[in-house]
Amino acid sequence: MILLLFILVLALLLISLYYYGYEIIAPPVIICAVYTFSIYAAMYNIESWHIKLSNITVLYIVVGLLSFCLSSFIVRTHYKNKPVPIKRAFVINITNQKTIILYLIIFICAYIYIQEVSHIVGGYGGDYETAMADFRSDFSYGDENLSFIANQSYKVLTVITFICLYIYCNNTIATGQWKKYIIWLVPVIILGYATIRSGSRAPLIQLFVMFIVFLLLFQQQYGKYKKKALLKYILYIVGFSILFLVMFSAIRYLVGRQNDSNIVDYISMYVGGSIQLFDLYLKHPNEAMNNNTEVFGALYNNLIKLGFIDDKELIMHKEFRYSNGILLGNVYTSFRAFHHDFGFTGIIIFQVIEGFFYSIYYEKMKRLKNKSGISATFILYGMLMMPLFEHAIQEQLFSNYLCLNTFILLFLTIIIIHYLKPKLYATKSF
């Protein structure tokens, strides 16, 4: 059955790619691509995990993806005859004074955050790897929390990094000079270091996703995206993805992940384990969590803390499961959350909503008239790509991103963009 699932999802991927005119970052292309990759990773472990997908698992995944794609195709049909205006390429220039102040803020925020994390981790004692593993466990599942100042510092650092990444991607696509604007990638390195020191890797994935999406969207906006170069784009993305996955695996010990698997087994488990886990969930649901809520978890948490609703049983961390004696983790694809709270109908409804949301947003971004130089809505779109790229691993859009924190990040983005007030210089096509 897993081979049938792979063929069906691959067919959906090819259909989506064709229908969207070979635009490889179109929402239905992305979601089908990540599921194709996840299913292939699961197939690699078909014997060691004893994978025997049920018919219902295949049905739910295929219908869910089909619901997303059909709603996307409707949006595409609506916008198909609306031309995408080619914008003249421009370079974003920030004054030296504002750049210096921006970097001072970056270093101060990073220092505050890293110092507090280091102080807490140091208090566990023992070797670094064990101390980091204990910190991660207490931070995720226990009562360990960072101070308000440290949390806000990390948010400011994150927003500034997103803006700098935006500037770098825009300027390199506008001019074709990849090295000239490398200074704008320094915040990426700083945020990456701060993230690793806190035992996390999710922001690294988000930065990588935003980097790819920004580059290709700017190419589309400036009329530099060549459909004939599709294979070249795919090879570049695959190449960068392999390098990223190697790095992702290599730093596992630095973030407290105590897993001794080789790199192929580790990555295939991280990427493909969710397919097998979703099947195990459907066969053996956790009865103890039947009355708890998975979707809208972060939003409910905000409302509870603000006193708008009474305490509610939330599932912030799903149960860990084994397959053939091998621990696969606790991620079950996005479909688990929808099914758990709303059943099979929920899978269809939420996938239709996501399909319309991402596809409309995507079409708007291609036609965005950005007169200020740095667009907050563009950056927000890049942020919201993370749930789409991780759809095959776990649900994030409704469970994690629909919350107060996302609006705070957007608000900070608008404030910092307003402060920078960049100057724009038109360039000639390269």
C-alpha positions as CSV (number, residue, x, y, z in Angstrom):
1,M,0.0,0.0,0.0
2,I,2.8,2.4,0.7
3,L,4.0,2.0,-2.9
4,L,0.5,2.8,-4.1
5,L,0.5,5.9,-1.9
6,F,3.8,7.0,-3.3
7,I,2.6,6.7,-6.9
8,L,-0.6,8.6,-6.2
9,V,1.1,11.4,-4.4
10,L,3.8,11.6,-7.0
11,A,1.1,11.9,-9.7
12,L,-0.6,14.7,-7.7
13,L,2.8,16.4,-7.6
14,L,3.3,16.2,-11.4
15,I,-0.2,17.4,-12.0
16,S,0.2,20.4,-9.7
17,L,3.5,21.2,-11.3
18,Y,2.0,21.2,-14.7
19,Y,-1.2,23.1,-13.7
20,Y,0.9,25.8,-12.1
21,G,3.1,26.3,-15.1
22,Y,6.1,24.6,-13.5
23,E,6.3,27.1,-10.6
24,I,8.1,24.9,-8.1
25,I,7.1,27.0,-5.0
26,A,3.4,27.0,-5.8
27,P,1.6,25.7,-2.6
28,P,0.2,22.5,-4.1
29,V,3.6,21.6,-5.5
30,I,5.3,22.2,-2.2
31,I,2.9,20.1,-0.1
32,C,2.9,17.2,-2.6
33,A,6.7,17.4,-2.8
34,V,7.2,17.1,0.9
35,Y,4.8,14.2,1.2
36,T,6.5,12.5,-1.7
37,F,9.8,12.9,0.1
38,S,8.4,11.7,3.4
39,I,6.7,8.6,1.9
40,Y,10.0,7.8,0.0
41,A,11.9,8.1,3.3
42,A,9.4,5.7,5.0
43,M,9.7,3.2,2.1
44,Y,13.5,3.2,2.8
45,N,12.6,1.7,6.2
46,I,9.8,-0.6,5.1
47,E,11.5,-3.7,6.5
48,S,13.1,-2.3,9.6
49,W,9.8,-0.6,10.7
50,H,7.6,-3.4,9.4
51,I,5.5,-0.9,7.5
52,K,2.0,-2.2,6.4
53,L,-0.1,0.9,5.8
54,S,-3.8,0.3,6.0
55,N,-6.2,1.3,3.3
56,I,-7.7,4.0,5.5
57,T,-4.3,5.6,6.0
58,V,-3.8,5.8,2.2
59,L,-7.3,7.1,1.8
60,Y,-6.9,9.9,4.4
61,I,-3.6,11.1,3.0
62,V,-4.7,11.1,-0.6
63,V,-8.0,12.7,0.0
64,G,-6.4,15.3,2.2
65,L,-3.8,16.3,-0.4
66,L,-6.5,16.1,-3.1
67,S,-8.6,18.6,-1.1
68,F,-5.7,21.0,-0.8
69,C,-4.8,20.7,-4.5
70,L,-8.4,21.1,-5.9
71,S,-8.9,24.3,-3.9
72,S,-5.6,25.5,-5.1
73,F,-6.5,24.7,-8.7
74,I,-9.7,26.8,-8.3
75,V,-7.6,29.7,-7.1
76,R,-5.2,29.2,-10.0
77,T,-8.0,29.1,-12.5
78,H,-9.4,32.4,-11.1
79,Y,-6.0,34.2,-11.4
80,K,-4.8,32.5,-14.6
81,N,-5.9,35.3,-16.9
82,K,-4.7,38.0,-14.5
83,P,-1.2,39.0,-15.7
84,V,1.7,39.1,-13.3
85,P,3.3,42.5,-13.7
86,I,7.1,42.4,-14.0
87,K,8.6,44.8,-11.5
88,R,11.8,46.7,-12.2
89,A,14.6,45.3,-10.1
90,F,15.8,47.5,-7.3
91,V,18.5,47.4,-4.6
92,I,17.5,48.0,-1.0
93,N,20.0,50.4,0.7
94,I,20.1,51.1,4.4
95,T,22.2,54.0,5.7
96,N,25.4,53.1,7.6
97,Q,24.1,54.7,10.8
98,K,20.9,52.6,10.8
99,T,22.9,49.5,9.9
100,I,25.2,50.0,12.8
101,I,22.3,50.5,15.2
102,L,20.6,47.4,13.8
103,Y,23.6,45.3,14.4
104,L,24.1,46.6,17.9
105,I,20.5,45.6,18.7
106,I,21.2,42.1,17.1
107,F,24.3,41.6,19.3
108,I,22.6,42.8,22.5
109,C,19.5,40.6,22.0
110,A,21.7,37.6,21.1
111,Y,23.9,38.2,24.2
112,I,20.9,38.5,26.6
113,Y,19.3,35.3,25.2
114,I,22.5,33.2,25.0
115,Q,23.7,34.3,28.5
116,E,20.4,33.2,30.1
117,V,20.3,29.9,28.3
118,S,23.9,29.2,29.1
119,H,23.4,30.0,32.8
120,I,20.4,27.6,33.0
121,V,22.2,24.8,31.1
122,G,25.3,25.2,33.2
123,G,23.2,24.6,36.3
124,Y,22.5,21.0,35.3
125,G,26.1,19.9,35.6
126,G,27.7,17.0,33.9
127,D,28.9,17.0,30.3
128,Y,27.4,19.5,27.7
129,E,25.4,16.9,25.8
130,T,23.7,15.5,28.8
131,A,23.0,19.0,30.3
132,M,21.5,20.1,27.0
133,A,19.3,17.0,26.8
134,D,18.0,17.7,30.3
135,F,17.4,21.4,29.5
136,R,15.4,20.5,26.4
137,S,13.4,18.0,28.3
138,D,12.6,20.4,31.1
139,F,11.9,23.3,28.7
140,S,9.6,21.3,26.5
141,Y,7.9,19.0,29.0
142,G,8.6,20.5,32.5
143,D,8.4,23.9,34.2
144,E,11.6,25.4,32.9
145,N,11.0,28.8,31.3
146,L,13.1,31.8,30.1
147,S,12.6,35.3,31.5
148,F,10.4,37.8,29.7
149,I,13.4,39.8,28.6
150,A,15.1,36.8,27.1
151,N,12.0,35.7,25.2
152,Q,11.4,39.2,23.8
153,S,15.1,39.6,22.9
154,Y,14.9,36.4,20.9
155,K,11.8,37.7,19.1
156,V,13.5,40.9,18.1
157,L,16.6,39.0,17.0
158,T,14.3,36.7,14.9
159,V,12.5,39.5,13.2
160,I,15.6,41.5,12.4
161,T,17.2,38.3,10.9
162,F,14.1,37.7,8.7
163,I,14.4,41.3,7.4
164,C,18.1,41.0,6.7
165,L,17.5,37.8,4.9
166,Y,14.8,39.5,2.8
167,I,17.3,42.3,1.9
168,Y,20.0,39.8,1.0
169,C,17.7,37.8,-1.3
170,N,16.2,40.9,-3.0
171,N,19.6,42.5,-3.6
172,T,21.3,39.4,-4.9
173,I,18.4,38.6,-7.3
174,A,18.2,42.2,-8.4
175,T,22.0,42.5,-9.2
176,G,23.1,38.9,-9.6
177,Q,25.9,39.6,-7.1
178,W,25.8,36.9,-4.4
179,K,28.9,38.0,-2.4
180,K,28.5,41.8,-2.4
181,Y,25.6,41.7,0.1
182,I,26.9,38.9,2.3
183,I,26.9,41.2,5.4
184,W,23.1,40.8,5.5
185,L,23.6,37.1,6.3
186,V,25.6,37.7,9.5
187,P,22.3,37.9,11.6
188,V,21.4,34.4,10.1
189,I,24.6,33.0,11.6
190,I,24.0,34.7,15.0
191,L,20.4,33.5,15.2
192,G,21.5,30.0,14.1
193,Y,24.1,30.0,16.9
194,A,21.6,31.3,19.5
195,T,19.1,28.6,18.4
196,I,21.6,25.8,18.7
197,R,22.7,27.0,22.1
198,S,19.1,26.7,23.2
199,G,18.7,23.1,22.0
200,S,16.5,23.9,19.0
201,R,16.7,23.4,15.3
202,A,13.3,24.4,14.1
203,P,14.3,28.1,13.4
204,L,17.1,26.8,11.2
205,I,14.6,24.9,9.1
206,Q,12.5,28.1,8.9
207,L,15.5,30.2,7.8
208,F,16.3,27.6,5.1
209,V,12.7,27.6,3.9
210,M,12.4,31.4,3.8
211,F,15.7,31.6,1.9
212,I,14.5,29.3,-0.9
213,V,11.0,30.9,-1.0
214,F,12.4,34.5,-1.0
215,L,14.9,33.8,-3.8
216,L,12.3,32.2,-6.1
217,L,9.6,34.7,-5.4
218,F,11.9,37.6,-6.2
219,Q,12.9,35.9,-9.4
220,Q,9.2,35.7,-10.3
221,Q,8.5,39.3,-9.4
222,Y,11.5,40.6,-11.5
223,G,10.7,38.3,-14.4
224,K,13.9,36.3,-14.0
225,Y,12.2,32.9,-13.3
226,K,12.8,30.7,-16.3
227,K,10.5,27.7,-16.8
228,K,13.1,26.1,-19.1
229,A,15.5,26.1,-16.2
230,L,13.2,24.0,-14.1
231,L,15.7,21.1,-13.8
232,K,18.4,23.6,-12.8
233,Y,16.2,25.0,-10.0
234,I,15.3,21.5,-8.8
235,L,19.0,20.5,-8.7
236,Y,20.0,23.6,-6.8
237,I,17.2,23.0,-4.2
238,V,18.1,19.3,-3.9
239,G,21.8,20.2,-3.5
240,F,21.1,22.8,-0.9
241,S,18.7,20.5,0.9
242,I,21.2,17.7,1.1
243,L,23.8,20.0,2.6
244,F,21.3,21.4,5.0
245,L,20.2,17.9,6.1
246,V,23.8,16.8,6.6
247,M,24.3,19.9,8.8
248,F,20.9,19.2,10.5
249,S,22.1,15.7,11.4
250,A,25.6,16.7,12.4
251,I,24.4,19.2,15.1
252,R,22.0,16.7,16.8
253,Y,24.4,16.2,19.7
254,L,24.8,20.0,20.2
255,V,21.1,20.4,20.7
256,G,20.7,17.5,23.1
257,R,19.5,14.8,20.7
258,Q,20.9,11.6,22.0
259,N,20.6,9.4,18.8
260,D,23.5,7.3,17.5
261,S,21.9,6.4,14.1
262,N,23.8,7.0,10.9
263,I,22.9,10.0,8.9
264,V,20.7,8.2,6.4
265,D,18.7,6.4,9.1
266,Y,18.4,9.5,11.2
267,I,17.1,11.7,8.4
268,S,14.8,9.1,7.0
269,M,13.3,8.6,10.5
270,Y,12.9,12.4,11.0
271,V,11.3,12.9,7.6
272,G,9.4,9.6,7.1
273,G,8.6,8.4,10.6
274,S,5.4,10.6,10.6
275,I,3.8,8.4,7.8
276,Q,4.2,5.2,9.8
277,L,3.2,7.0,13.0
278,F,0.0,8.3,11.4
279,D,-0.8,4.7,10.4
280,L,-0.2,3.4,13.9
281,Y,-2.4,6.2,15.4
282,L,-5.3,5.3,13.1
283,K,-4.9,1.6,14.0
284,H,-4.3,2.2,17.7
285,P,-5.6,5.7,18.8
286,N,-4.7,7.0,22.2
287,E,-8.0,6.6,24.1
288,A,-6.6,8.7,27.0
289,M,-6.5,11.8,24.8
290,N,-9.9,11.5,23.1
291,N,-11.3,14.5,25.0
292,N,-8.2,16.7,24.6
293,T,-7.7,19.3,21.8
294,E,-4.8,19.3,19.3
295,V,-5.9,21.9,16.7
296,F,-5.7,25.6,17.9
297,G,-3.5,24.6,20.8
298,A,-1.4,27.8,20.9
299,L,-4.5,30.0,20.5
300,Y,-6.4,28.2,23.3
301,N,-3.3,28.6,25.4
302,N,-3.3,32.4,24.8
303,L,-7.0,32.7,25.6
304,I,-6.5,30.7,28.8
305,K,-3.6,32.9,30.0
306,L,-5.6,36.0,29.2
307,G,-8.6,34.8,31.1
308,F,-11.0,34.7,28.2
309,I,-11.8,31.0,28.5
310,D,-11.5,28.4,31.3
311,D,-8.7,25.9,31.4
312,K,-8.9,23.4,28.6
313,E,-7.2,20.0,28.1
314,L,-4.7,20.6,25.4
315,I,-2.4,18.2,23.6
316,M,0.8,20.2,23.3
317,H,3.0,17.1,23.0
318,K,1.7,13.9,21.4
319,E,2.7,10.4,22.7
320,F,5.9,8.7,21.6
321,R,5.5,5.4,19.7
322,Y,7.7,2.5,18.6
323,S,7.5,0.5,15.4
324,N,9.1,-2.9,15.5
325,G,11.0,-1.9,18.6
326,I,12.4,1.3,17.0
327,L,11.4,4.6,18.6
328,L,10.0,6.8,15.8
329,G,9.1,9.9,17.9
330,N,5.8,11.7,18.3
331,V,5.1,13.5,15.0
332,Y,2.1,12.2,13.0
333,T,1.7,14.5,9.9
334,S,-0.8,17.3,10.0
335,F,-3.7,15.0,9.3
336,R,-3.5,13.5,12.8
337,A,-4.5,16.8,14.5
338,F,-7.4,17.4,12.1
339,H,-8.6,13.8,12.4
340,H,-8.3,13.7,16.2
341,D,-10.4,16.8,16.8
342,F,-12.9,16.7,13.8
343,G,-12.6,13.2,12.2
344,F,-12.3,12.5,8.5
345,T,-14.5,15.5,7.7
346,G,-12.0,17.7,9.5
347,I,-9.2,16.6,7.3
348,I,-11.1,17.7,4.2
349,I,-12.3,21.0,5.6
350,F,-9.0,22.1,7.0
351,Q,-7.1,21.1,3.8
352,V,-9.6,23.1,1.7
353,I,-9.1,26.1,4.0
354,E,-5.3,25.7,3.8
355,G,-5.4,25.3,0.0
356,F,-7.4,28.5,-0.5
357,F,-5.4,30.4,2.0
358,Y,-1.9,29.5,0.7
359,S,-2.8,29.7,-2.9
360,I,-4.5,33.1,-2.7
361,Y,-1.6,34.5,-0.6
362,Y,0.8,33.1,-3.2
363,E,-1.0,34.8,-6.1
364,K,-1.1,38.0,-4.2
365,M,2.7,37.8,-3.5
366,K,3.4,37.4,-7.2
367,R,1.5,40.6,-7.9
368,L,2.6,42.5,-4.8
369,K,3.2,46.2,-5.4
370,N,5.9,47.0,-2.9
371,K,6.7,50.7,-2.9
372,S,8.5,50.8,0.5
373,G,11.2,48.4,-0.4
374,I,10.7,45.9,2.4
375,S,7.3,44.3,2.6
376,A,6.0,42.9,6.0
377,T,3.3,40.9,4.2
378,F,6.1,39.3,2.0
379,I,8.1,38.4,5.1
380,L,5.0,37.0,6.8
381,Y,4.4,34.8,3.8
382,G,7.9,33.5,4.2
383,M,7.3,32.8,7.9
384,L,4.0,30.9,7.1
385,M,5.8,28.7,4.6
386,M,7.2,26.7,7.5
387,P,3.9,24.9,8.3
388,L,3.5,24.0,4.6
389,F,7.0,22.5,4.3
390,E,6.5,20.6,7.5
391,H,3.0,19.5,6.7
392,A,4.1,15.9,6.3
393,I,5.8,15.9,9.7
394,Q,3.4,17.8,12.0
395,E,0.6,20.3,12.0
396,Q,1.7,23.9,12.7
397,L,-0.4,26.5,10.9
398,F,-3.5,26.2,13.2
399,S,-1.8,24.6,16.2
400,N,1.3,26.9,16.5
401,Y,1.1,29.9,14.2
402,L,-2.5,31.0,14.8
403,C,-1.6,32.7,18.1
404,L,-0.6,35.9,19.7
405,N,3.1,35.3,19.1
406,T,2.7,35.5,15.3
407,F,1.0,38.9,15.6
408,I,3.7,40.1,17.9
409,L,6.4,39.1,15.3
410,L,4.4,40.9,12.5
411,F,4.0,44.0,14.7
412,L,7.8,44.0,15.4
413,T,8.5,43.5,11.7
414,I,6.4,46.6,10.8
415,I,8.1,48.7,13.4
416,I,11.6,47.8,12.3
417,I,10.8,48.3,8.6
418,H,9.3,51.7,9.5
419,Y,12.5,52.6,11.3
420,L,14.8,51.5,8.5
421,K,13.0,53.5,5.8
422,P,15.3,52.0,3.0
423,K,16.3,53.8,-0.1
424,L,15.7,52.0,-3.4
425,Y,18.0,52.1,-6.4
426,A,16.8,50.7,-9.7
427,T,19.2,48.3,-11.4
428,K,19.6,47.0,-14.9
429,S,18.8,43.4,-15.6
430,F,21.9,41.1,-15.4
